[in-house]
């Protein structure tokens, strides 16, 4: 299975601009579930929040119990006009940077999704695709389903379930949900961007960790897992591995490590089985019966990698 990326990139000023300027039709509208983060994004300058209209129904193939619970858990949907792409107009074009060094605005806009300007594609997996996006001076991550899976009822339900879970989480070691909306029958999940290197990248560039540093970072991961597992019902991550542990460029308080990769739709396979990388996955999880202890099992192989720089399968 192709590992899902954490959608983490270095600072936007260091990114390669690979986008092309394509704007959405003015008539395009968004059927969205309102901004649902603890500190929702502000509306653009001179724009006021639209009036809340009649809640639009979920698509006909989205009437599962999970979808209904999500609709009840989140604010009513609102129909919003599509944003107008506003790429930077400074006379210093660049094929190296995604964002202008003078004003911080996007150098190019690939496409527009509702009020979000898509700068580039970060990753395209088996079932989902992840974008780097921009809105109101802030970089964000947008995740949606691939075209082959957008009409798949179970995949849509999984992405809704992921949004519902993220909506309930408030922890400095986890990225926060910013928004969840529907556009032309496709669901979109918007979350906080986490800047930094994942621990796989960190080990590749900096070398293996000392025992004390590795333990200190794993203890931070344990704190996050404790927070997830004490939820009722328990929230399981199911994909603990170095590439899903991010060392933030700027620590969030005392938290250096962020745990990303908490997802559902991206690990959906044709058979509906959800597993992580075999070398990092507990036996019961590989059999389709994950429990909280399964996440703790994955910390062992992760610690082996941090201390040796080698994949755990080498020692099996």
N, C-alpha and C positions, 0 to 999 in steps of 0.2 A: 504494500500500500504506500502511496506517495505521502510523506509526512506533510501535515499542514503547516504552513509558515505562521509565524507570529505576527506578520505584517508590521514589523518594526524596521524602521530605516534610520540612518543617521540624520542629523539636522538637515532640513530641506535644502539649505544652501549648498550641501555637498552632493546632492542627487543629480543624476543625469536626466535631462529632459528628453523623454521619448514620446511625448504626446503630440497630437495634432489637433488644431483648433476646429472642433465640430460642435455647434450649438444645437440645442433641442428646439423643436418648433414652439412658437409662442403659444400655440393652442394647447400644448401638453400640460396636464394638470397632475397633481400628486394627491393620492388618497392616503393620508398618513395618520399614524398614531403620534400624537403631539410630542414635543420635546420632553423627555422623561428622565433626564439626569437630575442629580441633586441641584446642579447649577446649570440649567438649560441654556443653550446658546442664545445670545441676544439676536433680535431681528436686525436687518441691515439699517444703516443710517437713513433716517427719514421714513422708515417703514414701521408700521404699527402692527401688532399681532392681529391676525384676522379673527373675525367673530367665529365662535364655535358653531358649526352647522349641525345638521342631522347626521348622526353617526352612520357611516356607510357600512353595509353588511360585508362580512368576509366572503371571498369567492366561494362558489357553490361546493368546490371540492375541499373546502377548508373548514368544514363544520364539525371537526372532531372535537372531542372533549378537551384536548389540549388547546386547540385554537379558541374555543369558547372561554376557557379559563384565562387565556392571555387577554382576550378582548375585555374581560371583566377586570383584569388586574391593571390594565393600562388606561390612560385617559381616552376620551372619545376621539375618533379620527376626525381630521379636518381636511378640507380641500384647499390647497394652497397653490398660488400661481408659480410657474417655473421661474427660477432666477435667471437673470441675464448675465452671461459670462463677461467678466471684467478683467481680462488679462492685463498685465503691466504694459504701459505705453512709454516707459522711459527709453531713450535712444541708446540703449546698451544691450542689444540682443545677445543671447548666449545659447549655445547648444550644450553647455555643461551644467547649468543650474536650472532647477525647476522653479525657483523663486528669485525675484529681483533683489539684488544686493542694496538697492536704494530705498525701495518702499516695502519690500516683503511680499508683494502681490505675486500671484502665479505668472510665470513667463508665458505659459501656454495652457490652454484648457482643452482637454481631450473631448469631454462631453459634459452635459449638465444633467444631473439627477435631482429633480425638485429644486431645492435651494442650495444644493451642493455642487460645486465645480470639481470635476474629476481631473486630476493632474496626470496620473499615470496608473497603469495596472501593476500591482505589487506581486500578485501570484494568481495562477489559475490552476486549481486542483481538479480532482475527479468529479466533484459535485458542486463546488463553490468557486467563486472568483472574488478577489479582494483588491480594492482600489485605495490609492492615496487621494484624499479629497480635501477641499478647502471651503471654509465658510466663515465669514465675518472675522477674518484675521486669525483663524485657527486651523491647524492641520488635523485631519481626522481619518479614520479608517472606515470604509464602507464595504460590507460583505453582502453578497447576494448569491443566488443559485445560477449555475451554468444553464445555457439554453436547453440542454438535453434533460435537465432535471427540474426546470421551473414549473412544469405541469405535473410533476410527481407529488402526489398528495402527502406521502410520508416525509419527503424531503422538506416540503413547505411547513409541515407540522414541526419538524425538528428545528428549523430556523426560528419559528415562532417560540418554541420552547426555550431555545437559547436566549432569545431576547427577554423572555419572561424571567429566566434565571438571573441574567445580568442586571435586570431592573431591580432585583431584590438585594443586590450585593453592594456593600459600601465598605471597602477595605483598602488601605494604602498600597497593599501588595497586589491589587487587581485593577485592571483597566475598567473604567466606568462606561455604562451604556449612555449614549447621548440621544439617540432617536431610533425609531422603528417606523417605517412607512411602506406603503404599497404604491407602485408606479406601473401603470399598464399591466396589471395582473402579476407583477413580480415583487416579492418582498425584499426589503433592504434593511439591514441592521447597521447602525452607525455607532461606533465606539471611540473612546479616547485613543489618541496615538501615544504609544510608549516609545520614547527615544532611547537608544542605547544599543548595546551588542548582546545577542543571546550568548549563553555560556559556551556553546559550541564554537561560535566565532571568537569569543574571548580567549578560549584555550588555544585556538589555532594561531592567534596573533600574539598572545602574551605568554603562552606556555602553561604548564600545569599549575594548580594551586597548591599552596602550603596546606598542611593538614588543618591548621587553625582557621585559615580563611575558608576552606571548603566546609568545615563544620559550621562556622558562623553563618554562611549563606544558606546552608541546608536547614539550619534552625529557623531562619526567616521563612523558608518554604513551609516548614512544619507549622508555623504560626498561621499561615494562610490556609493550609489544609485543615487545621483545627477549626478555623472560622467556617470553612465550607461544610465540614462534616457535622458540626453541631446544629446546622440548620435542620428544620423539620419540614419535609423529609431531608435527609442528608444530600448535599450537592457533591457529586463525584466528578473529579477532573478527568480521569481515565486516560490521560496522555502526558504524564510527567516524563520529561526528558530534557537534556541540556538546551535544545533549540526552543523550548517553551519557557525557559527561565531567562529573564532579561535583566542585565545589570544596567540600571538607568544611568543615562549621562549625568543627570542631576537627581540625587536621591530625593524621594518623597518623604520628608522628615527624616526618620532614622532608617527608612526602608530603602535598601539598595537594590533588592531583587523584586521584580514583578513577575507574577505567574500569569502567563497568557495561554491561549490554546484551549480554553474551556469552550466546548462547542458540541454540536450534535450533527448538523447536516453535513459538515465537511468530512466526517468519518463514516458516513453512511455508504455501505457497499451494496452491490446488486442483491445480495442475500439479506441485507438488513442488519448484518452483524457489525458490532462496533468494537474495535480493538485498537490498541496503540502499537508501537513498534515491538515486535516479539521479545527482543532482548531486554526491554524495559517493562514488560507486561507480566503481571501475576498470572499463574496458571488458571485460576478461576475466572479471571477477566477474559483470557483467551477462549474460554469455553462459553463466554457470553453471560457470566454471572458475577459482575463486579460488585465489590463491597468497599467500604471505606478503607479497610486494610490493604486493598489492591493499590491505592494511591501511595501508601506508605512503602509497599514493596518496591515501587519504582524508584524510591529515593536511594536504595542500595546500589543498583546499576548506575544511577546518575552520579553518585559519589565516587564510584570506581572510575568513571570517565574523567571527572574533575581532577582526580589525583594521579591518573596515569596518562590521560590524553588518548586512550584507546577505547574502542567500542567494547561494551561488556561481552559481546558474543565471542570475542577473542579468548576469553577465559572460560568459556563453557566447555 
